Amino acid sequence: MAKLSKKLKAAYQDFDKQKAYPLLEAIKLAQSKSITKFDGSINIAVKLNLDTTKVEQQLRGSISLPHGNGKAVRVLLLSEDVTKEQAAAVGADYFGGSDYIQNIEKMLNQIDVIITNQKMMPQLAKLGKVLGPRGLMPNPKIGTVTNDVLKAVEEFKKGRLEYRTDTYGNIHMAIGRVSFDPVKIEENANALINLIRAKKPSTVKGQYIQNISVAPTMGPGVKVVISNN
């Protein structure tokens, strides 16, 4: 633990923690400050001026980053309208129909996304208390409840990601790996930031985006200059 603390202390040196850097420079700095031996993530945190007690100011949806974020997504497809062969062809990791739902609680740690259609939702709703807190309950807002389940599986396997505000109006997302070309991470970050701007609720008053920072999985966060707010 002392060794880790020493590494963290060293990572915080050589840059001004209070200074906001241009996005690309901040990303390069975050990459250089990663202290993990593995290829960790580069994460972005966007603080928004939102009152999340108001439904209209709760942002939630999904986005396909231009270059993905380097994370493998494990998808469960629940449908009785497609075959096992069709599911496998688009990359579904797990597949089943109504009878498969009883297995879900046993494999929660093996699933990142559940994709289904509206017909299956009444049965899945029974697992709401289990799936909801884990962010696994399918939702049409993020494209996981759809008539075109095969297309949805393809998109999520290619890196489509869910975004949502937490209680405090923050959106967090992994936007790449430490080993990524920083320009590609910048393009991923801009895609998310531009989407967030486009989703600004009409009832928001004052400065919408209050703070942006990027950070490695383990290492210091780096503030980003906010432009075109």
N, C-alpha and C positions, 0 to 999 in steps of 0.2 A: 504493500500500500504506500509505503514511503517512497518507493521508486516511482510509482505512478504519480504521486503528488509532485515529485521533482520534475517529471516530464511535463505535467500540466503547468507548473510554474514557469518552466522554460518556454512553453508554447505561448504564454501570455506576454512574453517579452518581445521587444523589437517592433511593437506596433501600438498605436494610440487607441485604446479601447473606447474612448469617447468620440473619436473621429468617425465620420461617415465617409465611406469610400465609394467611388463609382462602381457599379455592379460587377463588371468584369474583374476589376482590381480586387474587390472584396472576395470574389470567388477564388481567385488565385491565392489570396492570402489565407483563406479558410483551408484550401487544399494543402498549403505548406504547413499549416498548424495541426494537421491530423496526427495523433500520437498512437493510433492503432497499428498493429502489425498486419492486420487484414485490410482488404480494400473496402474501407468504410464508406458510408453515404455522405453526400453533401446535402444538408437540409436547409430549407428556407422557412422563416417565420414571418408572417405578415400580420401586424397589429392594426385592426380596423376600428374606426369610431362607430361602433354599432351597439344598439341596445338589444341584446339577444333575448330579452324577456318579451320582445315584440316579434311575432311570427314573421312579419314581412321583412325583418332585419336579420333573419337567420339564413345565411347562405349555405347552400348544399347542392352539389352536382358532381359531374365527372369531367375529366379532361384527358385528352391524348397528348402527352408531351411530344414535341418534335423528334426527340432522340431517346425517349423512354428514360427510366431512371436506374436501369441495371438490375432491378430486382425481379426475380422469378415470381410469378403470380400463380397460385394453385386454385384452380376453378372447379367448382362442383356445378354441373348442369342438371337441373331437375326438370324433366319434360317427358310427356308420353306421346308427343307429336313428332319426335325425331328418333332415329335409330342409334344404337350404340356405335355403329360404324360412322355415322354422320358426326356424332359427338367427338369421336376420336380424331376424325379428319380435321376438325377445326382446333384441336388441341386441348379439349376438356380433360382434366386430370381424373375426375370422377363423374359418373353418370348414372342416373336412375330415374324411376318414376315415383308414384305414390308410395310404393312399398319401401323405397329407399330412405324416406324421411325418418323412419325410426332409427336409422344408423347415425344420423347427424350428430347427436349429442356425444357419441363416442369418438368422433373424429374432428372435433372443433379445432384442435391444434394443427390439423392437416389442411385446413381450408382458409383461403384468403378472401374469396368471393363466391357467392352463390347466385347463379343466374337461373331464372325461371320465367314462366308466363303467368298471366292473371288467373288461369284455371287452377293452378297449384297453390295459389296464395292462401285460400281458406284453410288448407291443411297445414301450411307452414306457420300460419298465425298462431297456432297452438304452442309454437316454440319461441314466441316473441320475447318472453322473459329471459330466454337463454341466448338467442341470437342478437337481440337488440343491444345489450351492453357491450357486446363484442364487435359491433358494427357489421354484423353479417346478415342482418335481415334485408332481403331484396327490396328495392324501392324504385319505382318508375322514374323518380327525379334523377337518379344516377345511372339509369339505363340497365339495371339488373332485373327489372320486370318488363318484359317486352315480348311481342309476338315473334320477332326475329331473333330467337335465342342463339342460333348458330353464329350470326353476325356479331352478337354481343360477346360471345365467348372469344371470337377472333380478336375483337378490339381490346378486351381486357388482357388477353395473353400477349398482345403486342405492347402493352404498357398503359392502357387507359386506367386512370386513377380517380378515386373519389376525393373530393375536397369538401370540407365543412367547417363552419366556425365553431369554436368551443364556447364555453359559457362566457368567456371574457372577450369574445370577438376576435380571437386569433385563428389564423389558418396556418397549419404546419404541413409540409410535404417534403419528401425526399426527391430531389431534382437531379440526381446523378451520383456517380461514384468519384472517389478521390482520384482514380486513374483516368477519368474522362477528360477529353479535351475541354478546357475551361470555356471556350467559345460555345460549345454545345450545351454546357450547363447554363451559360448565360441565356441562350435561346430558349431553353426549357423554362428558366425563371421568368423571362419576359412573357412567354405564353401564358403562364399562370397569372402574373401581375396584370396583364392586359385583360384577361378574362374577369378577374376580380373587379377591375375598373368598370368593365361593361355591365357587371351585375350590381352596381351601386344602387341601393334602394333609394327611391325618390324622396323618402322621408328623412334621409340623413342630412343633418345640418353641420356645417363646419368642415374641418379637414377630415377627409374620408380615410386615407391611408396615413396612419400615424407613425409607424415604424416598420422597417424591413431589416432583417438580419440574415446572414448565412453562416452556417457552422458545420464542421465535420461531426461524425458520430461521437467522437471524443476529442474535445478541443474547444477553444474559445469561440464565441460568436463574434461576427464582424458586422458592424452597422453599414447599411447601404444608403447612399444618397437617394432621396425620393424626388423624382421629377414628374412633371405633368400630373400633379395630384388633383 
